[in-house]
Amino acid sequence: MHGITLETIVTELVAHYGWVELAGHIPIRCFSSEPSISSSLKFLRKTPWAREKVEGLYCDMPRGTGHDTRI
């Protein structure tokens, strides 16, 4: 994931799916209980398996023509 920050990934996933659907795809507490970008970043930065799932979902996320699809 060259050149794409974890914050950008989480922000775009939340914009696309919303917190509820995101928690459905990846059932982790930081997405389902009082979710925030900040708490999610803290958790994902120290939990490699969760970060891999988030990055995988980001790679599979459908994108419109206006998005940068470099990965």
PQR file of N, CA, C, O and H, with PARSE charges and radii, in Angstrom:
ATOM      1  N   MET A   1       0.841  -1.163   0.000 -0.4000 1.5000
ATOM      2  CA  MET A   1       0.000   0.000   0.000 -0.0000 2.0000
ATOM      3  C   MET A   1       0.895   1.238   0.000  0.5500 1.7000
ATOM      4  O   MET A   1       0.950   1.986   0.976 -0.5500 1.4000
ATOM      5  N   HIS A   2       1.572   1.429  -1.085 -0.4000 1.5000
ATOM      6  CA  HIS A   2       2.544   2.506  -1.193 -0.0000 2.0000
ATOM      7  C   HIS A   2       1.873   3.861  -1.334  0.5500 1.7000
ATOM      8  O   HIS A   2       1.033   4.068  -2.211 -0.5500 1.4000
ATOM      9  H   HIS A   2       1.528   0.822  -1.878  0.4000 1.0000
ATOM     10  N   GLY A   3       2.253   4.775  -0.463 -0.4000 1.5000
ATOM     11  CA  GLY A   3       1.790   6.143  -0.566 -0.0000 2.0000
ATOM     12  C   GLY A   3       0.408   6.413   0.002  0.5500 1.7000
ATOM     13  O   GLY A   3      -0.076   7.543  -0.070 -0.5500 1.4000
ATOM     14  H   GLY A   3       2.935   4.607   0.249  0.4000 1.0000
ATOM     15  N   ILE A   4      -0.237   5.401   0.565 -0.4000 1.5000
ATOM     16  CA  ILE A   4      -1.565   5.592   1.141 -0.0000 2.0000
ATOM     17  C   ILE A   4      -1.449   5.385   2.650  0.5500 1.7000
ATOM     18  O   ILE A   4      -1.026   4.323   3.107 -0.5500 1.4000
ATOM     19  H   ILE A   4       0.156   4.483   0.623  0.4000 1.0000
ATOM     20  N   THR A   5      -1.823   6.395   3.410 -0.4000 1.5000
ATOM     21  CA  THR A   5      -1.706   6.286   4.862 -0.0000 2.0000
ATOM     22  C   THR A   5      -2.853   5.461   5.436  0.5500 1.7000
ATOM     23  O   THR A   5      -3.914   5.331   4.825 -0.5500 1.4000
ATOM     24  H   THR A   5      -2.166   7.258   3.039  0.4000 1.0000
ATOM     25  N   LEU A   6      -2.617   4.912   6.611 -0.4000 1.5000
ATOM     26  CA  LEU A   6      -3.655   4.162   7.306 -0.0000 2.0000
ATOM     27  C   LEU A   6      -4.852   5.060   7.603  0.5500 1.7000
ATOM     28  O   LEU A   6      -5.997   4.612   7.539 -0.5500 1.4000
ATOM     29  H   LEU A   6      -1.755   5.018   7.107  0.4000 1.0000
ATOM     30  N   GLU A   7      -4.596   6.308   7.921 -0.4000 1.5000
ATOM     31  CA  GLU A   7      -5.691   7.244   8.179 -0.0000 2.0000
ATOM     32  C   GLU A   7      -6.559   7.432   6.938  0.5500 1.7000
ATOM     33  O   GLU A   7      -7.784   7.486   7.043 -0.5500 1.4000
ATOM     34  H   GLU A   7      -3.666   6.672   7.973  0.4000 1.0000
ATOM     35  N   THR A   8      -5.942   7.531   5.776 -0.4000 1.5000
ATOM     36  CA  THR A   8      -6.696   7.652   4.528 -0.0000 2.0000
ATOM     37  C   THR A   8      -7.526   6.412   4.283  0.5500 1.7000
ATOM     38  O   THR A   8      -8.687   6.505   3.883 -0.5500 1.4000
ATOM     39  H   THR A   8      -4.946   7.487   5.691  0.4000 1.0000
ATOM     40  N   ILE A   9      -6.939   5.249   4.521 -0.4000 1.5000
ATOM     41  CA  ILE A   9      -7.653   3.983   4.320 -0.0000 2.0000
ATOM     42  C   ILE A   9      -8.892   3.927   5.201  0.5500 1.7000
ATOM     43  O   ILE A   9      -9.992   3.661   4.715 -0.5500 1.4000
ATOM     44  H   ILE A   9      -5.997   5.174   4.846  0.4000 1.0000
ATOM     45  N   VAL A  10      -8.719   4.174   6.492 -0.4000 1.5000
ATOM     46  CA  VAL A  10      -9.855   4.095   7.425 -0.0000 2.0000
ATOM     47  C   VAL A  10     -10.902   5.149   7.075  0.5500 1.7000
ATOM     48  O   VAL A  10     -12.097   4.857   7.085 -0.5500 1.4000
ATOM     49  H   VAL A  10      -7.826   4.390   6.887  0.4000 1.0000
ATOM     50  N   THR A  11     -10.473   6.350   6.772 -0.4000 1.5000
ATOM     51  CA  THR A  11     -11.407   7.430   6.429 -0.0000 2.0000
ATOM     52  C   THR A  11     -12.226   7.073   5.193  0.5500 1.7000
ATOM     53  O   THR A  11     -13.438   7.288   5.172 -0.5500 1.4000
ATOM     54  H   THR A  11      -9.501   6.586   6.765  0.4000 1.0000
ATOM     55  N   GLU A  12     -11.585   6.536   4.174 -0.4000 1.5000
ATOM     56  CA  GLU A  12     -12.303   6.166   2.957 -0.0000 2.0000
ATOM     57  C   GLU A  12     -13.235   4.986   3.187  0.5500 1.7000
ATOM     58  O   GLU A  12     -14.329   4.944   2.623 -0.5500 1.4000
ATOM     59  H   GLU A  12     -10.601   6.361   4.191  0.4000 1.0000
ATOM     60  N   LEU A  13     -12.816   4.026   4.007 -0.4000 1.5000
ATOM     61  CA  LEU A  13     -13.689   2.891   4.315 -0.0000 2.0000
ATOM     62  C   LEU A  13     -14.935   3.363   5.067  0.5500 1.7000
ATOM     63  O   LEU A  13     -16.044   2.916   4.772 -0.5500 1.4000
ATOM     64  H   LEU A  13     -11.928   4.060   4.464  0.4000 1.0000
ATOM     65  N   VAL A  14     -14.758   4.254   6.027 -0.4000 1.5000
ATOM     66  CA  VAL A  14     -15.895   4.776   6.786 -0.0000 2.0000
ATOM     67  C   VAL A  14     -16.820   5.575   5.868  0.5500 1.7000
ATOM     68  O   VAL A  14     -18.041   5.467   5.973 -0.5500 1.4000
ATOM     69  H   VAL A  14     -13.857   4.617   6.267  0.4000 1.0000
ATOM     70  N   ALA A  15     -16.249   6.367   4.976 -0.4000 1.5000
ATOM     71  CA  ALA A  15     -17.060   7.150   4.043 -0.0000 2.0000
ATOM     72  C   ALA A  15     -17.871   6.236   3.119  0.5500 1.7000
ATOM     73  O   ALA A  15     -19.016   6.540   2.783 -0.5500 1.4000
ATOM     74  H   ALA A  15     -15.257   6.454   4.890  0.4000 1.0000
ATOM     75  N   HIS A  16     -17.272   5.129   2.718 -0.4000 1.5000
ATOM     76  CA  HIS A  16     -17.931   4.221   1.788 -0.0000 2.0000
ATOM     77  C   HIS A  16     -18.949   3.317   2.487  0.5500 1.7000
ATOM     78  O   HIS A  16     -20.086   3.194   2.033 -0.5500 1.4000
ATOM     79  H   HIS A  16     -16.342   4.883   2.991  0.4000 1.0000
ATOM     80  N   TYR A  17     -18.539   2.683   3.594 -0.4000 1.5000
ATOM     81  CA  TYR A  17     -19.382   1.691   4.260 -0.0000 2.0000
ATOM     82  C   TYR A  17     -20.159   2.237   5.457  0.5500 1.7000
ATOM     83  O   TYR A  17     -21.256   1.759   5.746 -0.5500 1.4000
ATOM     84  H   TYR A  17     -17.615   2.782   3.963  0.4000 1.0000
ATOM     85  N   GLY A  18     -19.616   3.215   6.146 -0.4000 1.5000
ATOM     86  CA  GLY A  18     -20.186   3.643   7.423 -0.0000 2.0000
ATOM     87  C   GLY A  18     -19.672   2.712   8.516  0.5500 1.7000
ATOM     88  O   GLY A  18     -19.210   1.606   8.233 -0.5500 1.4000
ATOM     89  H   GLY A  18     -18.725   3.603   5.912  0.4000 1.0000
ATOM     90  N   TRP A  19     -19.754   3.164   9.763 -0.4000 1.5000
ATOM     91  CA  TRP A  19     -19.198   2.371  10.869 -0.0000 2.0000
ATOM     92  C   TRP A  19     -19.906   1.034  11.055  0.5500 1.7000
ATOM     93  O   TRP A  19     -19.256   0.019  11.304 -0.5500 1.4000
ATOM     94  H   TRP A  19     -20.129   4.062   9.993  0.4000 1.0000
ATOM     95  N   VAL A  20     -21.234   1.025  10.937 -0.4000 1.5000
ATOM     96  CA  VAL A  20     -21.991  -0.203  11.193 -0.0000 2.0000
ATOM     97  C   VAL A  20     -21.628  -1.286  10.181  0.5500 1.7000
ATOM     98  O   VAL A  20     -21.341  -2.421  10.560 -0.5500 1.4000
ATOM     99  H   VAL A  20     -21.762   1.850  10.735  0.4000 1.0000
ATOM    100  N   GLU A  21     -21.641  -0.942   8.908 -0.4000 1.5000
ATOM    101  CA  GLU A  21     -21.313  -1.927   7.879 -0.0000 2.0000
ATOM    102  C   GLU A  21     -19.837  -2.321   7.959  0.5500 1.7000
ATOM    103  O   GLU A  21     -19.488  -3.480   7.738 -0.5500 1.4000
ATOM    104  H   GLU A  21     -21.875  -0.020   8.600  0.4000 1.0000
ATOM    105  N   LEU A  22     -18.977  -1.357   8.274 -0.4000 1.5000
ATOM    106  CA  LEU A  22     -17.550  -1.665   8.424 -0.0000 2.0000
ATOM    107  C   LEU A  22     -17.341  -2.676   9.549  0.5500 1.7000
ATOM    108  O   LEU A  22     -16.550  -3.609   9.408 -0.5500 1.4000
ATOM    109  H   LEU A  22     -19.260  -0.415   8.454  0.4000 1.0000
ATOM    110  N   ALA A  23     -18.047  -2.493  10.665 -0.4000 1.5000
ATOM    111  CA  ALA A  23     -17.963  -3.443  11.781 -0.0000 2.0000
ATOM    112  C   ALA A  23     -18.519  -4.805  11.377  0.5500 1.7000
ATOM    113  O   ALA A  23     -18.091  -5.829  11.909 -0.5500 1.4000
ATOM    114  H   ALA A  23     -18.689  -1.735  10.780  0.4000 1.0000
ATOM    115  N   GLY A  24     -19.465  -4.826  10.446 -0.4000 1.5000
ATOM    116  CA  GLY A  24     -19.982  -6.091   9.937 -0.0000 2.0000
ATOM    117  C   GLY A  24     -18.951  -6.838   9.103  0.5500 1.7000
ATOM    118  O   GLY A  24     -18.870  -8.065   9.152 -0.5500 1.4000
ATOM    119  H   GLY A  24     -19.813  -3.993  10.015  0.4000 1.0000
ATOM    120  N   HIS A  25     -18.168  -6.092   8.340 -0.4000 1.5000
ATOM    121  CA  HIS A  25     -17.118  -6.701   7.519 -0.0000 2.0000
ATOM    122  C   HIS A  25     -15.934  -7.149   8.380  0.5500 1.7000
ATOM    123  O   HIS A  25     -15.377  -8.228   8.180 -0.5500 1.4000
ATOM    124  H   HIS A  25     -18.234  -5.095   8.300  0.4000 1.0000
ATOM    125  N   ILE A  26     -15.568  -6.304   9.332 -0.4000 1.5000
ATOM    126  CA  ILE A  26     -14.421  -6.587  10.208 -0.0000 2.0000
ATOM    127  C   ILE A  26     -14.896  -6.353  11.650  0.5500 1.7000
ATOM    128  O   ILE A  26     -14.894  -5.220  12.132 -0.5500 1.4000
ATOM    129  H   ILE A  26     -16.021  -5.428   9.495  0.4000 1.0000
ATOM    130  N   PRO A  27     -15.299  -7.425  12.327 -0.5600 1.5000
ATOM    131  CA  PRO A  27     -15.902  -7.269  13.659  0.2800 2.0000
ATOM    132  C   PRO A  27     -14.873  -7.009  14.765  0.5500 1.7000
ATOM    133  O   PRO A  27     -14.487  -7.917  15.501 -0.5500 1.4000
ATOM    134  N   ILE A  28     -14.447  -5.772  14.859 -0.4000 1.5000
ATOM    135  CA  ILE A  28     -13.540  -5.377  15.939 -0.0000 2.0000
ATOM    136  C   ILE A  28     -14.187  -4.228  16.700  0.5500 1.7000
ATOM    137  O   ILE A  28     -14.898  -3.405  16.123 -0.5500 1.4000
ATOM    138  H   ILE A  28     -14.760  -5.034  14.261  0.4000 1.0000
ATOM    139  N   ARG A  29     -13.930  -4.183  17.995 -0.4000 1.5000
ATOM    140  CA  ARG A  29     -14.609  -3.242  18.884 -0.0000 2.0000
ATOM    141  C   ARG A  29     -14.415  -1.785  18.483  0.5500 1.7000
ATOM    142  O   ARG A  29     -15.336  -0.983  18.637 -0.5500 1.4000
ATOM    143  H   ARG A  29     -13.352  -4.851  18.464  0.4000 1.0000
ATOM    144  N   CYS A  30     -13.249  -1.427  17.975 -0.4000 1.5000
ATOM    145  CA  CYS A  30     -13.022  -0.016  17.637 -0.0000 2.0000
ATOM    146  C   CYS A  30     -13.913   0.454  16.493  0.5500 1.7000
ATOM    147  O   CYS A  30     -14.035   1.658  16.269 -0.5500 1.4000
ATOM    148  H   CYS A  30     -12.501  -2.078  17.850  0.4000 1.0000
ATOM    149  N   PHE A  31     -14.544  -0.479  15.756 -0.4000 1.5000
ATOM    150  CA  PHE A  31     -15.487  -0.117  14.701 -0.0000 2.0000
ATOM    151  C   PHE A  31     -16.936  -0.155  15.188  0.5500 1.7000
ATOM    152  O   PHE A  31     -17.811   0.453  14.572 -0.5500 1.4000
ATOM    153  H   PHE A  31     -14.445  -1.457  15.938  0.4000 1.0000
ATOM    154  N   SER A  32     -17.193  -0.863  16.289 -0.4000 1.5000
ATOM    155  CA  SER A  32     -18.581  -1.050  16.708 -0.0000 2.0000
ATOM    156  C   SER A  32     -18.960  -0.343  18.005  0.5500 1.7000
ATOM    157  O   SER A  32     -20.138  -0.058  18.224 -0.5500 1.4000
ATOM    158  H   SER A  32     -16.482  -1.357  16.789  0.4000 1.0000
ATOM    159  N   SER A  33     -18.000  -0.058  18.859 -0.4000 1.5000
ATOM    160  CA  SER A  33     -18.304   0.562  20.141 -0.0000 2.0000
ATOM    161  C   SER A  33     -17.664   1.944  20.215  0.5500 1.7000
ATOM    162  O   SER A  33     -16.446   2.068  20.342 -0.5500 1.4000
ATOM    163  H   SER A  33     -17.043  -0.290  18.681  0.4000 1.0000
ATOM    164  N   GLU A  34     -18.489   2.974  20.137 -0.4000 1.5000
ATOM    165  CA  GLU A  34     -18.016   4.357  20.130 -0.0000 2.0000
ATOM    166  C   GLU A  34     -16.874   4.556  19.120  0.5500 1.7000
ATOM    167  O   GLU A  34     -15.781   4.982  19.492 -0.5500 1.4000
ATOM    168  H   GLU A  34     -19.478   2.874  20.034  0.4000 1.0000
ATOM    169  N   PRO A  35     -17.133   4.249  17.861 -0.5600 1.5000
ATOM    170  CA  PRO A  35     -16.069   4.310  16.850  0.2800 2.0000
ATOM    171  C   PRO A  35     -15.598   5.723  16.558  0.5500 1.7000
ATOM    172  O   PRO A  35     -16.373   6.678  16.581 -0.5500 1.4000
ATOM    173  N   SER A  36     -14.309   5.827  16.284 -0.4000 1.5000
ATOM    174  CA  SER A  36     -13.724   7.085  15.820 -0.0000 2.0000
ATOM    175  C   SER A  36     -12.494   6.743  14.998  0.5500 1.7000
ATOM    176  O   SER A  36     -11.910   5.669  15.146 -0.5500 1.4000
ATOM    177  H   SER A  36     -13.679   5.050  16.266  0.4000 1.0000
ATOM    178  N   ILE A  37     -12.117   7.649  14.149 -0.4000 1.5000
ATOM    179  CA  ILE A  37     -10.907   7.451  13.347 -0.0000 2.0000
ATOM    180  C   ILE A  37      -9.710   7.300  14.285  0.5500 1.7000
ATOM    181  O   ILE A  37      -8.883   6.407  14.100 -0.5500 1.4000
ATOM    182  H   ILE A  37     -12.592   8.521  14.029  0.4000 1.0000
ATOM    183  N   SER A  38      -9.620   8.158  15.277 -0.4000 1.5000
ATOM    184  CA  SER A  38      -8.486   8.153  16.209 -0.0000 2.0000
ATOM    185  C   SER A  38      -8.346   6.823  16.945  0.5500 1.7000
ATOM    186  O   SER A  38      -7.257   6.251  16.983 -0.5500 1.4000
ATOM    187  H   SER A  38     -10.292   8.883  15.428  0.4000 1.0000
ATOM    188  N   SER A  39      -9.443   6.323  17.532 -0.4000 1.5000
ATOM    189  CA  SER A  39      -9.355   5.058  18.274 -0.0000 2.0000
ATOM    190  C   SER A  39      -9.042   3.898  17.332  0.5500 1.7000
ATOM    191  O   SER A  39      -8.317   2.973  17.699 -0.5500 1.4000
ATOM    192  H   SER A  39     -10.328   6.788  17.501  0.4000 1.0000
ATOM    193  N   SER A  40      -9.585   3.947  16.132 -0.4000 1.5000
ATOM    194  CA  SER A  40      -9.308   2.890  15.159 -0.0000 2.0000
ATOM    195  C   SER A  40      -7.840   2.877  14.761  0.5500 1.7000
ATOM    196  O   SER A  40      -7.229   1.812  14.669 -0.5500 1.4000
ATOM    197  H   SER A  40     -10.174   4.698  15.834  0.4000 1.0000
ATOM    198  N   LEU A  41      -7.274   4.051  14.526 -0.4000 1.5000
ATOM    199  CA  LEU A  41      -5.862   4.128  14.148 -0.0000 2.0000
ATOM    200  C   LEU A  41      -4.966   3.592  15.257  0.5500 1.7000
ATOM    201  O   LEU A  41      -4.013   2.862  14.982 -0.5500 1.4000
ATOM    202  H   LEU A  41      -7.771   4.916  14.601  0.4000 1.0000
ATOM    203  N   LYS A  42      -5.259   3.944  16.502 -0.4000 1.5000
ATOM    204  CA  LYS A  42      -4.460   3.452  17.628 -0.0000 2.0000
ATOM    205  C   LYS A  42      -4.470   1.933  17.668  0.5500 1.7000
ATOM    206  O   LYS A  42      -3.423   1.304  17.816 -0.5500 1.4000
ATOM    207  H   LYS A  42      -6.033   4.536  16.725  0.4000 1.0000
ATOM    208  N   PHE A  43      -5.659   1.342  17.535 -0.4000 1.5000
ATOM    209  CA  PHE A  43      -5.782  -0.111  17.574 -0.0000 2.0000
ATOM    210  C   PHE A  43      -5.083  -0.761  16.381  0.5500 1.7000
ATOM    211  O   PHE A  43      -4.317  -1.710  16.550 -0.5500 1.4000
ATOM    212  H   PHE A  43      -6.510   1.853  17.415  0.4000 1.0000
ATOM    213  N   LEU A  44      -5.342  -0.259  15.194 -0.4000 1.5000
ATOM    214  CA  LEU A  44      -4.800  -0.876  13.983 -0.0000 2.0000
ATOM    215  C   LEU A  44      -3.279  -0.775  13.905  0.5500 1.7000
ATOM    216  O   LEU A  44      -2.631  -1.662  13.350 -0.5500 1.4000
ATOM    217  H   LEU A  44      -5.964   0.512  15.056  0.4000 1.0000
ATOM    218  N   ARG A  45      -2.712   0.279  14.448 -0.4000 1.5000
ATOM    219  CA  ARG A  45      -1.253   0.438  14.410 -0.0000 2.0000
ATOM    220  C   ARG A  45      -0.535  -0.582  15.280  0.5500 1.7000
ATOM    221  O   ARG A  45       0.635  -0.883  15.042 -0.5500 1.4000
ATOM    222  H   ARG A  45      -3.239   0.999  14.899  0.4000 1.0000
ATOM    223  N   LYS A  46      -1.219  -1.116  16.286 -0.4000 1.5000
ATOM    224  CA  LYS A  46      -0.554  -2.107  17.142 -0.0000 2.0000
ATOM    225  C   LYS A  46      -1.140  -3.511  17.009  0.5500 1.7000
ATOM    226  O   LYS A  46      -0.817  -4.396  17.800 -0.5500 1.4000
ATOM    227  H   LYS A  46      -2.169  -0.872  16.480  0.4000 1.0000
ATOM    228  N   THR A  47      -2.006  -3.717  16.006 -0.4000 1.5000
ATOM    229  CA  THR A  47      -2.635  -5.022  15.808 -0.0000 2.0000
ATOM    230  C   THR A  47      -2.507  -5.422  14.339  0.5500 1.7000
ATOM    231  O   THR A  47      -3.391  -5.135  13.532 -0.5500 1.4000
ATOM    232  H   THR A  47      -2.269  -2.997  15.363  0.4000 1.0000
ATOM    233  N   PRO A  48      -1.405  -6.083  13.999 -0.5600 1.5000
ATOM    234  CA  PRO A  48      -1.143  -6.391  12.582  0.2800 2.0000
ATOM    235  C   PRO A  48      -2.237  -7.194  11.874  0.5500 1.7000
ATOM    236  O   PRO A  48      -2.538  -6.920  10.712 -0.5500 1.4000
ATOM    237  N   TRP A  49      -2.834  -8.176  12.546 -0.4000 1.5000
ATOM    238  CA  TRP A  49      -3.864  -8.985  11.864 -0.0000 2.0000
ATOM    239  C   TRP A  49      -5.070  -8.130  11.489  0.5500 1.7000
ATOM    240  O   TRP A  49      -5.662  -8.329  10.428 -0.5500 1.4000
ATOM    241  H   TRP A  49      -2.589  -8.399  13.489  0.4000 1.0000
ATOM    242  N   ALA A  50      -5.440  -7.184  12.348 -0.4000 1.5000
ATOM    243  CA  ALA A  50      -6.590  -6.318  12.062 -0.0000 2.0000
ATOM    244  C   ALA A  50      -6.251  -5.341  10.937  0.5500 1.7000
ATOM    245  O   ALA A  50      -7.075  -5.067  10.065 -0.5500 1.4000
ATOM    246  H   ALA A  50      -4.960  -7.023  13.210  0.4000 1.0000
ATOM    247  N   ARG A  51      -5.035  -4.826  10.973 -0.4000 1.5000
ATOM    248  CA  ARG A  51      -4.614  -3.902   9.917 -0.0000 2.0000
ATOM    249  C   ARG A  51      -4.624  -4.606   8.558  0.5500 1.7000
ATOM    250  O   ARG A  51      -5.021  -4.012   7.556 -0.5500 1.4000
ATOM    251  H   ARG A  51      -4.365  -5.048  11.682  0.4000 1.0000
ATOM    252  N   GLU A  52      -4.193  -5.859   8.523 -0.4000 1.5000
ATOM    253  CA  GLU A  52      -4.208  -6.613   7.265 -0.0000 2.0000
ATOM    254  C   GLU A  52      -5.632  -6.756   6.736  0.5500 1.7000
ATOM    255  O   GLU A  52      -5.862  -6.631   5.533 -0.5500 1.4000
ATOM    256  H   GLU A  52      -3.870  -6.341   9.337  0.4000 1.0000
ATOM    257  N   LYS A  53      -6.583  -7.014   7.622 -0.4000 1.5000
ATOM    258  CA  LYS A  53      -7.984  -7.141   7.198 -0.0000 2.0000
ATOM    259  C   LYS A  53      -8.508  -5.812   6.651  0.5500 1.7000
ATOM    260  O   LYS A  53      -9.218  -5.786   5.646 -0.5500 1.4000
ATOM    261  H   LYS A  53      -6.396  -7.115   8.599  0.4000 1.0000
ATOM    262  N   VAL A  54      -8.159  -4.722   7.313 -0.4000 1.5000
ATOM    263  CA  VAL A  54      -8.596  -3.398   6.872 -0.0000 2.0000
ATOM    264  C   VAL A  54      -7.988  -3.078   5.506  0.5500 1.7000
ATOM    265  O   VAL A  54      -8.686  -2.597   4.613 -0.5500 1.4000
ATOM    266  H   VAL A  54      -7.583  -4.744   8.130  0.4000 1.0000
ATOM    267  N   GLU A  55      -6.705  -3.340   5.343 -0.4000 1.5000
ATOM    268  CA  GLU A  55      -6.056  -3.084   4.055 -0.0000 2.0000
ATOM    269  C   GLU A  55      -6.651  -3.956   2.955  0.5500 1.7000
ATOM    270  O   GLU A  55      -6.816  -3.508   1.821 -0.5500 1.4000
ATOM    271  H   GLU A  55      -6.138  -3.730   6.068  0.4000 1.0000
ATOM    272  N   GLY A  56      -6.973  -5.206   3.295 -0.4000 1.5000
ATOM    273  CA  GLY A  56      -7.594  -6.101   2.312 -0.0000 2.0000
ATOM    274  C   GLY A  56      -8.960  -5.609   1.879  0.5500 1.7000
ATOM    275  O   GLY A  56      -9.286  -5.634   0.692 -0.5500 1.4000
ATOM    276  H   GLY A  56      -6.839  -5.570   4.217  0.4000 1.0000
ATOM    277  N   LEU A  57      -9.762  -5.159   2.836 -0.4000 1.5000
ATOM    278  CA  LEU A  57     -11.084  -4.627   2.507 -0.0000 2.0000
ATOM    279  C   LEU A  57     -10.946  -3.368   1.650  0.5500 1.7000
ATOM    280  O   LEU A  57     -11.720  -3.160   0.716 -0.5500 1.4000
ATOM    281  H   LEU A  57      -9.498  -5.138   3.800  0.4000 1.0000
ATOM    282  N   TYR A  58      -9.969  -2.538   1.968 -0.4000 1.5000
ATOM    283  CA  TYR A  58      -9.724  -1.325   1.190 -0.0000 2.0000
ATOM    284  C   TYR A  58      -9.373  -1.683  -0.259  0.5500 1.7000
ATOM    285  O   TYR A  58      -9.856  -1.044  -1.194 -0.5500 1.4000
ATOM    286  H   TYR A  58      -9.340  -2.706   2.727  0.4000 1.0000
ATOM    287  N   CYS A  59      -8.548  -2.687  -0.436 -0.4000 1.5000
ATOM    288  CA  CYS A  59      -8.164  -3.103  -1.793 -0.0000 2.0000
ATOM    289  C   CYS A  59      -9.361  -3.621  -2.581  0.5500 1.7000
ATOM    290  O   CYS A  59      -9.433  -3.449  -3.798 -0.5500 1.4000
ATOM    291  H   CYS A  59      -8.155  -3.206   0.324  0.4000 1.0000
ATOM    292  N   ASP A  60     -10.309  -4.261  -1.875 -0.4000 1.5000
ATOM    293  CA  ASP A  60     -11.489  -4.831  -2.531 -0.0000 2.0000
ATOM    294  C   ASP A  60     -12.641  -3.844  -2.676  0.5500 1.7000
ATOM    295  O   ASP A  60     -13.633  -4.146  -3.340 -0.5500 1.4000
ATOM    296  H   ASP A  60     -10.251  -4.401  -0.887  0.4000 1.0000
ATOM    297  N   MET A  61     -12.521  -2.664  -2.059 -0.4000 1.5000
ATOM    298  CA  MET A  61     -13.601  -1.686  -2.064 -0.0000 2.0000
ATOM    299  C   MET A  61     -13.828  -1.150  -3.478  0.5500 1.7000
ATOM    300  O   MET A  61     -12.885  -0.737  -4.152 -0.5500 1.4000
ATOM    301  H   MET A  61     -11.715  -2.420  -1.520  0.4000 1.0000
ATOM    302  N   PRO A  62     -15.088  -1.162  -3.918 -0.5600 1.5000
ATOM    303  CA  PRO A  62     -15.365  -0.592  -5.244  0.2800 2.0000
ATOM    304  C   PRO A  62     -15.086   0.908  -5.256  0.5500 1.7000
ATOM    305  O   PRO A  62     -15.348   1.609  -4.279 -0.5500 1.4000
ATOM    306  N   ARG A  63     -14.561   1.377  -6.356 -0.4000 1.5000
ATOM    307  CA  ARG A  63     -14.229   2.797  -6.476 -0.0000 2.0000
ATOM    308  C   ARG A  63     -14.855   3.371  -7.732  0.5500 1.7000
ATOM    309  O   ARG A  63     -14.975   2.702  -8.758 -0.5500 1.4000
ATOM    310  H   ARG A  63     -14.349   0.808  -7.150  0.4000 1.0000
ATOM    311  N   GLY A  64     -15.251   4.634  -7.621 -0.4000 1.5000
ATOM    312  CA  GLY A  64     -15.762   5.359  -8.786 -0.0000 2.0000
ATOM    313  C   GLY A  64     -14.600   5.818  -9.640  0.5500 1.7000
ATOM    314  O   GLY A  64     -13.445   5.524  -9.332 -0.5500 1.4000
ATOM    315  H   GLY A  64     -15.153   5.178  -6.788  0.4000 1.0000
ATOM    316  N   THR A  65     -14.887   6.516 -10.681 -0.4000 1.5000
ATOM    317  CA  THR A  65     -13.844   6.956 -11.609 -0.0000 2.0000
ATOM    318  C   THR A  65     -12.969   8.052 -11.027  0.5500 1.7000
ATOM    319  O   THR A  65     -11.880   8.299 -11.545 -0.5500 1.4000
ATOM    320  H   THR A  65     -15.825   6.755 -10.932  0.4000 1.0000
ATOM    321  N   GLY A  66     -13.410   8.714  -9.967 -0.4000 1.5000
ATOM    322  CA  GLY A  66     -12.648   9.827  -9.413 -0.0000 2.0000
ATOM    323  C   GLY A  66     -11.599   9.428  -8.399  0.5500 1.7000
ATOM    324  O   GLY A  66     -10.862  10.287  -7.913 -0.5500 1.4000
ATOM    325  H   GLY A  66     -14.294   8.513  -9.546  0.4000 1.0000
ATOM    326  N   HIS A  67     -11.508   8.148  -8.062 -0.4000 1.5000
ATOM    327  CA  HIS A  67     -10.569   7.727  -7.038 -0.0000 2.0000
ATOM    328  C   HIS A  67      -9.244   7.262  -7.636  0.5500 1.7000
ATOM    329  O   HIS A  67      -9.186   6.773  -8.764 -0.5500 1.4000
ATOM    330  H   HIS A  67     -12.106   7.450  -8.456  0.4000 1.0000
ATOM    331  N   ASP A  68      -8.215   7.424  -6.872 -0.4000 1.5000
ATOM    332  CA  ASP A  68      -6.902   6.919  -7.231 -0.0000 2.0000
ATOM    333  C   ASP A  68      -6.879   5.430  -6.922  0.5500 1.7000
ATOM    334  O   ASP A  68      -7.087   5.040  -5.773 -0.5500 1.4000
ATOM    335  H   ASP A  68      -8.262   7.822  -5.956  0.4000 1.0000
ATOM    336  N   THR A  69      -6.631   4.591  -7.919 -0.4000 1.5000
ATOM    337  CA  THR A  69      -6.680   3.154  -7.708 -0.0000 2.0000
ATOM    338  C   THR A  69      -5.301   2.536  -7.556  0.5500 1.7000
ATOM    339  O   THR A  69      -5.171   1.313  -7.612 -0.5500 1.4000
ATOM    340  H   THR A  69      -6.461   4.908  -8.852  0.4000 1.0000
ATOM    341  N   ARG A  70      -4.265   3.351  -7.365 -0.4000 1.5000
ATOM    342  CA  ARG A  70      -2.928   2.804  -7.148 -0.0000 2.0000
ATOM    343  C   ARG A  70      -2.871   2.134  -5.785  0.5500 1.7000
ATOM    344  O   ARG A  70      -3.343   2.682  -4.789 -0.5500 1.4000
ATOM    345  H   ARG A  70      -4.371   4.344  -7.319  0.4000 1.0000
ATOM    346  N   ILE A  71      -2.293   0.952  -5.753 -0.4000 1.5000
ATOM    347  CA  ILE A  71      -2.154   0.250  -4.480 -0.0000 2.0000
ATOM    348  C   ILE A  71      -0.796  -0.395  -4.398  0.5500 1.7000
ATOM    349  O   ILE A  71      -0.477  -1.039  -3.398 -0.5500 1.4000
ATOM    350  H   ILE A  71      -1.910   0.507  -6.562  0.4000 1.0000
TER
END
